[in-house]
Each structure stands twice: as C-alpha cells, then as structure tokens.
Amino acid sequence: MKPVKLIIILLAVGIVVVLTAPAWGGCDINYKLCSGWCDIRYFNSSFEATACKGGCGADKLACLAQ
C-alpha cells in the first residue's frame, strides 16, 4: 500500500510542477517542458512532434523577446 501512496504523491507533485512552471520557470525550462510534452503527445508521429516543437520554439523566442 505504501508504494501506491508514494506513486500518487509523486504524480501529484509532478502535475503541480508542470502546471506552475510558467510562473516560476524561465524560457528554457518552459521550452523543455513543451518539447517533452510534444514527444509524449505525438510519440507515434515524428512529423507532428516536429511541428509541435516548432510551436514551442516560437513560444521560446516570444518569451526571450519580452
């Protein structure tokens, strides 16, 4: 039972970290999270993953320009 609780707690903490990253993270951290999400979301399509990462790159450039 303890491993299940530990996994649930770690998942909850991970979700909070990802959702709050734009508030505390810099442009590079946000880009890494975005591109990582693209890899997970489009694991079976390299074309769509690349297009998604292009959007992440555009967001990073906009972030750096601020």
Sequence and secondary structure as in RCSB ss.txt:
>XXXX:A:sequence
MKPVKLIIILLAVGIVVVLTAPAWGGCDINYKLCSGWCDIRYFNSSFEATACKGGCGADKLACLAQ
>XXXX:A:secstr
 HHHHHHHHHHHHHHHHHHHHHHH  HHHHHHHHHHHHHHHTTT HHHHHHHHHHHHHHHHHHHH 
